[in-house]
Every structure is written in C-alpha cells, then in structure tokens.
Amino acid sequence: MFPLLLSPSMASAWASGIATGLGLFAVVGAQSAFILRQGLMRAHLLSILALCALIDACFIFGSVLGLQAIMDWAPWLTGAVLWFGVGFLLWYAFQSAQRALRPKGGIQAARQGLSSRRAALLGALGFTLLNPHFWLDMMVVGSLAQNFNEARLAFATGTLTASLMWLAVLGAGSRLLAPLFSDPRAWRVLDGLIAMVMAGLAVLLASSGVG
C-alpha cells in the first residue's frame, strides 16, 4: 500500500476508503457474532477469517468495477437475498436458543465444532452472502468509489484495509476472551445474546422486505 502514498489523490482516496470501511463493517452484526463464537470455540478461526477476507476483497473490488450494473440488470436478486437471509438468521437464532437452554449445550457444541471445518466455512459463507446488509454495504462502497474517478481502486484498497483490520480485531478479541468460556454458563449467556441478535436482525429485515 506504500505506493498509494506517493500520490496525494491516491492517499486521500485510500484514507477515505478506510474511514468508509470502518463505518460500514465495524459493527457486531450477524457475521461478526459468528466469527466471535467460532474464535471462542477455537474452531478453524484462521480459515474463516481468510475466507471472509477473500469474499470481502472480491466484492469490494467487484462493487467498484460494476456490481451496481448487475443489480440493475437483475433487481430480483435483492429480494431473493433478503428472504434467504431472514430464513438463515431465524434458523441460526433457533439453534443458538436451543444451546442456551441446555446446561452444557454451548460447551458441547464448541468441542464438536473443532472437527468440522466444512461446516464452519459454510457458515461463514452463509453469514456473508445471505446477509442483505453485506450487499447494501457493497452497493454503498461501489457508489462512493465513483467520486474518486481514477483513484477509485485506491478507495477500494482502503475499504479492504478496513475490512482486514476489523477481522483482525474480531480474531484477536475472541482469543483474548477464550479463557472466560471454560465455564458452561458463559456459553449459555453468549448463545442467548446471539439468538436475540439474530432474531432481531431477521425481524428488521423482514419488516423492510414487507415495507
């Protein structure tokens, strides 16, 4: 990223991309909650972070280079993603609520999760690509990037930098909190909170879809 600093316009676009990315991504939403839980489980965290970073990179640069045109060509994609996302979030909220109601549900799931890399990666895919907020964020990134003309790829690079920073924070934070989760009660509290977050997001998405 050092070459970007050689041009004031590139540096400005890159810094704007970082600010935009942190504003969009640095929230504890569905994907963030999933990453935190997988990190606490010590269940393939690096693989999940790498996959999320790859997806973000592809869609950030894709949005800058023409995602808006694709969505205009197939407007039904927005509704399809929204309702798939509602169903996915409700399913995960139900699973989390079940674990929260069982005395050792969360800690048992943590032990079982260690051997299921495929399930963890599929979960990361679902919480990213079936999340309408992800697509909205990409549309915002693509729209804002057009204001930077020739420097729009520098803006995209800054946005990706912000994504990587947030993923690193989630990964490090989950590792730092891991010792607290040797107690099954901590898992029950976490799963209860995750269930409420996921259900709340599903209701908000459904309301926006109906509206």
Buried (B, 14 or more C-beta within 10 A) or exposed (E): EEEBEEBEEBBBBBBBBBEBBBEBBBEEBBBBBBBBBBBBBBBBBEBBBBBBBEBBBEBBBBBBBEBBEEBEEEEEEBEEBBBBBBEBBBEBBEBBBBBBEBEBBBBBBBEEBEEEEEEBBEBBBBBBBBBBBBBBBBBBBBEBBEEBEEBBBBBBBBBBBBBBBBBEEBBEBBEEBBEEBEEBEBBBEBBBBBBBBBBEBBBBBBEEBEE
